[in-house]
Amino acid sequence: MDPPSNAVSSPDSLGYSAFPGTLKTATKPRRPCDACRKRKSRCEIPEGETICVLCRFHNQICLFKENPQPRKRRKVSEPSPGESSSANVARNGSLSNATPLDPSADGTAPMAFGERRTPTAYIRQETPIDNYANLKGPSLLKKTLGLQSHRHSKILGSTSEFEPSLLSLPAFGTKEEISIGPVSLRKVTAIDCFQLMSDTSTVSYADEIRDLDTIESIVAPHGRELIRLYFRIVHPTYPILHKKVYLEKYERTHREFSPPLLAAVYLLAVNWWSYSSDLALLPKPDIETLESIALRTMSYVVSRPKLSTIQAGLLLLQRPEGESWALTGKLVALGQDLGLHLDCTKWRIPAWEKGLRKRLAWGLFMQDKWGALVHGRPSHITYDDWLVKHVNETDFPERAADEDEEEGSTEVEKGRVLFSEMIKLTEILTTVLSQFYTLRADEEFRAREHEGGRWILEKAKPIQLALREWFAQLPESLRMEQVKMRKLNSTGYLYLAYYTTEITLHRRIVRALQHEKDLSLVQICRNAAQARLSSVTEFVKSLRPEHLQSFWYWASKYCFAIVGTFISLLWATSLRQEEADAYKEKLEEYRWTLRLSSKSAEILDRAASMLATSTGVLVKAIPAKSAADDDNEYEGSTPGDAESEDTGGRDWAAEAGLSDVSMQASPTNYTEGHFDMMWQGFNIPPGGSTFQGNEQFTPGTGEDDKYTSFMRGDPSDLERYH
């Protein structure tokens, strides 16, 4: 068992070589080990070590052929002639380079308010690589554009001080990069060009090494295990890092990272501390200080933006209390500096960086759109300035063979598909927000509120069709019941996002019904809204520990709370007191469900607190419905009576093409084909029907029976359609 995090350990006990340097492929044997051959991965063995990088990371034996004896450790001698000068400097320090660190000993990096000195711990002290292009031996980073160690880059826009016509002149010749005074220009296509600038003159660059050492000392000697935890649980379903690049850099030294990125990986991994057999019984590191350093250094690295800056920001926003609309806006601006809004498929950069840029770009896109939803703010990203291609399988470097078999890990292939489907769903959400929730859309709704809800239904029709199609094409592997034994499953956040998108659409429809005179239409729309509500509440009740303990997308706690907000909307707009009482009970029942499950998942505890704040006091002001209101609104009203004078007896829905649009929900327990409730064509039982708390409907035949079972949410029916 590892010593506690505040223990002083020798360099060997940390799992590091006494003379760590750059990665070198071992000369004997030249073939890959059995595990790397199975993964079809590059087998890289650091000099002086007996196991490859990936086998060490996965904590498994590195074997060659069948059941061979482990190779004897080679004696470390003089550094080979092929190693870089920076690596030689680090190696020449021998054991003196692994020294105790006092984070504030020399005062070069003063501690921010709230930060505490960390206990003394031994950490590696290698000098980081100055320029990846000078690395000897194999490395993914040699030709990188966005992750250079000594420079940062910014795309040159068409209206900047650099004239695109001049950049197209033959001055570049065959060179991809030329120097212009203190900066360089690097062309990645005939028209796309980046300006590269040195990091040395940027804010707090001189303090970066000390910040990195402080971060590493806080978690020492558990940094390696925390990184393993991160790639086991978080990375598969939120793949905005490149695993091999990250591990390659960490094997050399932690000093190659951007400080907030190194801290962010540790901060997220700590949430699953108990899922590591090596860490479970040990005290956790000082999270408060680690978080303080991460946020402080994040404000520094924006002056030298790199892909790692976006990675750090997105990961910090995934923390339980990490949401920040201001930081989201800053990341979008930095992403534009880095050209993440452009199509990089034909750029002259490494293939792995193209895939990373696409994943990062869509991660930023999702952060912006879901932030706009939950904060009620205008989005920063528009399609007019977005050229990023959709991700495909080749953009994800990890495969099923790279999956960690330890219990509590996340499935790699399922995570890849989940991330891709979340992108598609976010694009549908973008349409909902742009058509129903912009400032101009608000003005339009206010101007046309006297028209009722019909025109909104017409506008919502293509979005509802898109949601239905999205749900129908979901792969079998993403079904909620597809839970692998002793594996965590993050599929829950995808389904919750789907329900939230449905609810967001229906919130606008329900609000518009307050001026609708056709009571038949009002009832159809409210029934459809109730169908969504029944589906999502059953979904929340059905979450298993494998779902609750997994990684949840940052917006999920808001999404859980929005379900309760939707109930309060249906309560406030109820047409009868009986219906209002039923929704009041529904809200209390949902709060109770969140409280019961909150012991299994911190995210539900936070959602319950948010819901208590947003509805606890406000719903007390909902007025009771009087008997007169009930009589005026419902007495004698039937679908036949609902043809008001402004319909002219016409089937407006059929003329608008809405009669073939399904308004049913798409819960995990059903398939879309089971229920075919039409916006106008759905058969309302004679005499009308209203929500009575138990979703009682007059049973009919055929599709009516199916819809009735669906609305009731009968557990037996849930099982039947499971």
N, C-alpha and C positions, 0 to 999 in steps of 0.2 A: 504493500500500500504506500502511496505517495505521502510524504510528510505534509503537514498543514501548510497553508499558503504563506504563513508568516515565519516559516522556519528558514534558517540559513542552510543552503545546500551547496554541495560542491558542484563544479561544472559537469562532472561525469554523471552525477545523480539527476541532472536535468535532462539527460538524454542527448547531450551535444558532444561533438568531438572536441578534443582539446585544441585542435587546429582546424576549425571549420573554414571552408573557403567556398569558391564557386563550385557548382555542380559539374561533375565530369562523368562521362560514361565510362564505366569500368572496362579495362582492356580485356580481362579474362573473368568469366566467359563473356563472349560478345553476344551470345543469344539472349533473349529476354527470359526472365524467370517464368515459372508456370502460370502464376497469377496474371502477369502483364501480357503473356501470350494469349490467355483467355480473354482479357479485356481488349486486346489489340491496341495496347497502349505502349508508349515509349518506356523502356525500362532503364531508369537512370539511377546509378549508385554513387553517392557522394564518396570522394576519395577518403579512405580510412574507415569506411563503413562496410558492413557485410550484407545489408538489406537495402532494397531499392526504396525510392521515395514513397511510392504508392503502397507498398507492403508495410512500411513503417506507419504511414498515415492510417491504414486500415487495421493496424495492430495485428498483423498476421505474419506467419512464418514465410520467408522468401525462399522458395524451393526451385531447384533445377532438376529436370527429369522426374523420375518417380521416387519419392521418399528418400532423397539424398540427405547426407549429413550436412548440417549447416557449415558453410565455409568458415575457415579460420580467419580471424581479423588480421588484416595486414598491418604491419608496423608502419606508422606514419614517419616519413622522412622528409627530405628536402622538397619544397614545392616544385612541381613539374615546370619545365620551361614554358609550357603553353598557357599558364595561368596569367590572368591580368595583373597589372601592377597593384591595383587596389586590393586584390585578394592577397597578394604577397605581403602587403603592409599589414593586413589583418593577421595573416598566419605568423609573421615574425614576432608578434606579441606573445605567442604561446599562451601559457596559463595566466599570464598577467593580464590578458585581455578579458578574462572572465572574472570580473571584480564586483565587490558589493557596490550597490548604487544608493546614494542618498539623493532623492530627487531635487532637493533644493540646496545642495551643499555649496555650490559656487554662486548661487544667486542669479545665474544667467536666465533662468526661466522661473520668475516669481510665481508662487502659488496663487491662483485666483481665489476670490472669496468663496468659502464653502469647501475648498479642497483641503485635504489633510495629508500630512506626510505619510508615506507608506512605509511599512516595515522593511528593513534592509534585506535584500535578496540578491543572489548571484544571477546575473543575466549576461548574455553574450555582448561583446563589445567590438565586433568587427566593423571595419570601415565599409560603408555601403558602396556599391558600384556607381561610379560617376557617370558612365555612358554605356548603355547596354550594347551599343554597336561594337564596343571593344571586347566584349565577352569572348573568351575562347571556349570552344566546345559548343554543344547544342544548347539552344535557348530559344524560347518562343518570343522573346522580347527584343531581339536584335533589330528588327525593322518596324517596331511599333511607332505609331503616330501619337496616340492619345495617352500612353503610359510611360513616356520617357522620364528618366530619373532626374535629369538636370534642366529640362526645358518644358514649357507649356505651350500650347498652340491655340490659335483662334482662326476661324474661317474668315476669309475676306469677302465681304458682301459687295453686291453690285453697285452700291452708292457710297462706298468707303473712299478713302483718299487714294486707294490703289485702283487705277482705271483697268477694268477687265481687258480692254483692247490691247493695252500695253503688256499685260501679263501673257497675252497670246502671241507676242512677237517671238522670233527665234532666239531671243537672249538666253533662254534656258538651254537651248541645244538639246543634247541627250541627257542632261542632268535633271534629276528630279528635285534637286535642292540647290539653291544658290544663296550666298551671303550678301546682305545689303546693310553695311554698317554693323550695328550691334544686333541685328535680327537676321533671320533667314526666312526664305520663302520656299515652301514645299508644295509642288503641284501633285495632286492625286488623280486628276483627270485633266483633259484639255481646258476645262473651264473652272474647275474647283481648285482653289489654292489656299494654303494655310500659312499664317505668319507664326514663326516659332521664336520665342523669347526666353532668355535665361531666367531661372528661378532665383538667382542669388540676390537680386535687389528687391525682392518682394517682401511683404510684411512677415516678420518673425521667422523668416527662413533659417536664420542662424540658430534659432531655438528648437528646430524640428527634431534633431537627434535627441536632445534632452527630453522633449515631450514623449518621443517614442520609447525611450528608456524608462521613463516614469510609468507609462502605460504597461509595458512589459513587466516591470517590477511589481505592479499591483497584482497581477495574476500569476506571477512566477511561484512555483515551477509548473504551473498548469496550462500555460499558453497553448502548447501543442494539443492537449486533450480538449481544450475548449474549441479550438479550430476544427478538430475532428467532430465534435458535437454539432457545430454549425453546419458542416457539410453533410452530416447525417440527417438532420432534421429540417433546417431552414432552407438550405440551398436547393434541394430537389424541386420544391414548389415555388420558389422565388429566385430563379437562377440569374441574378444580375452580376454575379462574379464569374470569373473563369477559374475553375478549380485548379487546373494544372499550373496556371500562371501564379496563382496565389501561393500554392505549395512550393513552387520553384523559388519564389522570392523568400518565403519564410525559411526554407532550408538554408539559404545563405545567411540571412539575418533579418530580424524584425525591423531593422533600420531602413529597409527599402520601401516601407509603406508610407502612405499618407497617414498622419496620426489619427484623424477622426475615423478613418476606415478600419485601422487595426482595433481601435477602441470599440467601434460599432459591432464588429464581428464578435468580440468578447461579450459585449453587453447583451446581444441577442442570445448567444449560446448559454449564458448563465441562467436563462429562463428554464433550461432543461438540465440543470446541474445534476439532479437526481437520476437522470437517464444515463449517466456514466458510472459504471461500477468503480472506476478509479476515484471519482470525486464525491459520490453520494454521501459518504460519511465524514467528509471534510468540511471545514467552514468555508463559506463563500468569500470571494475577495471584496474589497471595498467598492461597491457599485456606485455609491454616491460620488466619490472622488473620480472614478473612471468616467462617469457620465459628465461631470463638470469639465474634465479635460477634453472630452470629445466635443462638447458644444463650444468650448473656448477655441480649440484649434480649428474647428469647422469655419469659424469666422475669419481665420487667417488664410486658409488654403483657397478661398474664393479668389484671392488675388493672383493665384497661379493655377487656373482651372485645368483639370485633367479628367479622364474618365473615372479615376478613383475618387474625385471630388463628388461626382454624381452618385457613385456607388455608396459613398459614406453618407451623403444626405438622405438617400432613399432608405438605407438601413436604419439610420437614426429616426426616421419618421415611422418605422415599423415598431418602435418601442411602445409599451402599453400607454405611456403618457407622452409620446413623442410627436403627436400631430401638431403641425404648424403651417398655416396657410401662407404665412410670410416666407418661410423656408421653401415651401413648394414653389412660390413665384420666383425666388432666387435661383432654384435649381433649373427651372425652365429657361431662365435667361442664360445661365451658364451652359446648359445643354445646347442652346442656339449658338453660343460662342464656339462650342466644340463640333458644330455641324451635325448634331444628333437628329435634327429635323430633316436632313437630306437623305437621299438614296445613296448608300455607300457601296452598293453591290459591284460597281465597276471601278472602285477606287484602287489605286496601287498601294494597298496596305495588306498585311497578313490576313489570310482567310479567317483565322480565329478571331481577329479583331473586328472583322465585318460582322460576324455573328454576335459578338459581345455588344457592338454598337447598336445592332437592331434590338437585342433584348433590353438593353439599357434605355433605348429610345421609347419602346413600348411600356417599360416600367415607369418612365417619366410621364408618358401619356396617361396611363391609368391613375397615377398619383394626382395629376391635375384634374381629371374628370371626376373621380370619386371625391376629391377634395372640394370641387365646385358643388357637388351634390350635398355632402353632409354639412358644409359650412354655409350653403346658400349664397355662393359667390359667383361672379362671372368667370368662365374658364379662360386660361391664358393661351391655350393652344387652339388654333383654327385650322381647318382642312386646307384653306387657301395657302398656308405656309407649312404644309406637312407632306413630305414625299416618301416617307419611310415605307418600305415593302413589308408585307406580312412575314412573320417568322415561319420557317419551315424546319423540318427535322434536322437538316444539315447545320442549322444555326445553334444547335445544342450539342456540345462536345461530349457530354456524358451519355453512357448507354446503360442498359440493365446490368451488364457485367461489372459496371463500376459501383453498383449499389452496395451499401454496407449491410452485411447480414446480421449485425447485432440487433437484438430486439429493441424496439422503440425507434427504429430508423424510419425514414420515409422512402416510398418506392420512387425510383428515379424516372422510369417511363411514365408512370401516372402523373408525376409532377410536371413533366414536360407538356403532356397533353392538357393538364389543368391550366397551366400558365397560358397556353395558346388559346384555350377556350375563354379564359377570362379577358383576353384582349378583344376577342370577337364580341363578347357581351358588353364590354366597355364602349365599343363603337356604337352599339344600339342605344346604350345609355346616353351617349353623346347626342344622338338624334333627339331623344326625349328632352334633354336639357335645352338644346338649341331651338326646338320648335315650341316648347311649352313653358320654359322658365327663364328666358332672357328678358331684359327690360322692355324690349319692343314687343315681345309676346305678352307680357303683363299689360302693356298699353292696349294691345289688340283685344285681350279678354275683357278688359274694363269697358272698351268701346262697344263690344258686341254681347255683353252679358244679358241684355234683354232678349237675345235670340235663343236663349236656353242652351241645351247641350248637344244638339244635333250636329252642328258644324264642327264641334270638337271631336265627336265620334268619327266623323269623316276624316279629320286630320290624324286621328289616332290609328285608323285602320291599317296603314302600311307598317306602322311600328309594331302593332299587335301581331301581324303576320310574320314579321321578322323575328319576334320573340318566340313565336310558335315554331318556326323553322329551326331556330337555334336550338331549342330544347329537343326537337325531334331528332336532330343529327348528332346529339351528344354520344360519344363512344360508350360502349358497354362498360369499359373499365372505370368510367366515372359515375356509375350508378352508386347511390349511397350505400347499398347493401354489399357492395364489393369491397369488403374489408379483409385484408390479409392478416392472418394470425400473427400477433406480436409485432405488428407494424402500425405506425401512426398514419392517419389519413386526413388530409387537408381538404378533401372534396367539399366539406361543409361550407367553407367560405365562398365557394363558387355558387352553390345553390342559394345561399343566403343573399348573395349579390343579385342573383336572378330574381328572387322574390322582391327584393328592394326596388329593382327596376320596374317590375310590374306595379308595385304599390305606388311608386313615384308617378307613373302614368295615370293611375286611378285616383290619386289625390287631386289632380287637376280636373278630371272628369266629374268627381263627386262635388267639388266646389262649384262647378258650372251648373249643376242640376238645381241649384236653389232658385233659378229663374225659369225652369222648364215647366210648361203647362201640361204636357202630355204625361199623365201619371203612369201610364203603361211603360213608357220609355224610362221614367225615373226608376220604376221598380226593377226593370231589366238591368239597368246599370248598377243599382245597389246590390242586386243579387250577384252580379259578376264580381263586385268588390268584396262581398262576403265570401265568395268562392276563394278569392285570393287569400283572404284572412284565414279561412279554415285551413287552407293548404299550408301556410307558413307556420301557424301555431302547431299543427301536427308535426311539421318538420322539426321545430325546436324541441318538442317533446321526444322525438325519436333519436336525437343525437346520442351517440354512444361514446364511451370514454376514449376510444381510439380517435374520434373526431374532436372531442373537447380538449384533449391534451396535445393536439397537434399544433402546427403553425397556423395562425389565423391572420388574414390580410388586415392591415391596420384599420380599415374602414368598417370592419365587421362589428365592432362594439356600437358604432353609430347605427348600423343596419338593424341590429337587434332592437335598439331603442326606437327606431323609426316604425317598426311594427306596432309598438305600443302607441306611438303618435297617430298612426292610421286608425287604430281602434278609437282613439279619442275623437278623430274627425267624424267617423261614422256615428259615434254617440252624439256629438254636437249637432249633426244634421239629421238625426232620426226624425221620422215623420209621426211616430206615435210614442206615447210614454212607455208602452210595453217593449217596444224596440229599443228605446233609450236605456231602460233598465237592463235589458239583455246585454247591450254593449258595455254598460258599466260593469256588469259581472264578468264579461269577457276580459276587460282590462285588468280587473283584480286577479283573475285566474292566470293571465299572462305574467303579471308581476310575480305571482307565487311560483310559477314555473321557473322564471329566471332566478329567483332566490334559492329554490331547491337545488338547481344545477350549479349555482355559483361556487359551491364548495369544490366542484370538480374542475372549474375553469375560471380563472381570474377575469377573463374577458366578459363573462356573463355578470359577474359582480359589478364591473364597471358599467355595463349596459343598464343594469337595474338601478344604479345610482343616477345615471343620466336620465333615465325615464322618470324616476321620482322627482327630479328637478324640473323636467320639462312639462310634466302633466300633474304632479302631485297637488299643486295649489290651483292651477288654471282650470282644471275640470270641475272644481267645486262651484265655479261660476256658471256652469251650464244650466239654463233654466229648465224647470219641469214643464212638460207638455200639458196643456189644459184639456179637459174633455171636449171643449168647443173646438180646439184645434184638431183633435182626432176626428170629430164628426165632419168638420169642414173638408178635411183632406181625404178621408177614406170612405165615408158613408155613401153607399151606392156606387162606388167607383169600380168599374170592371174594365178589362182591356177594350171591350166594345165601346164603353162610354168615353174612353180616353181620347177618341179622335176629336180634337179641339177644332175650333173654327179656322185656325190658321193652317191645319193640315189639308183642308179641302177634301177630306176623305181619301187622299192619295197615300199609297204605300211609299213614303219618302225614303225609307231605308233601302227598299229594293231598287228605287231609282238611283240612289247614291251608290249602289253596289255594295252595301254593307250587310246584306242578308246572308252572305256566305262567309262572314268573318266570325271565327270562333272567339268567344269571350271567356272560355273556361280557363281555369288555372292549369299549370303544368307541374304538379307536385311530383316528387320522386316516387310516390306510391302509385301513380297512374301513368297511363299512356294517353297521348293526345286523342287517339282514335276512340277512346271509351266514351267521351262526352263531346257532344257537338252542339253546345248551346250557342245559338245565333244571336247576334245583336238585335235584329228585328224578327227573325224567323223563328226564334225559340218559342215553344208552346208554353205559355203561362197557363196553369190550371184555371178552369172556369171560376169566376169570382175573384180572381187575383190572388196574390200570395205575398205575405210580408214576413220579414225575419222576426221570429218569435223567441229567439234565444236558443231553441233546440233545432233551428232550421227546419221547421215542420212545413211540408208541402203536400198538397193533395196528390197522391200517387196516380200516375197515368200509366202509360205503357211505353215500351221501347225506350227511346232516348230520354223520356221524362223520368222513368224509373232510375236510369243511370245517373242523371243529374241530381235527382233527389238523394240518392245514396251519397253522392259526392258532397252535396251541400251539408248533409247531416254529419259527415265525417265518422260514420260508423266504423269501429275498429275492425269488425269482421270484413267490411268492404275494403278497408285499407289493405288487409292481408290478401284479399282476393285479387286485387290489382297490383300487388307488390311486385 
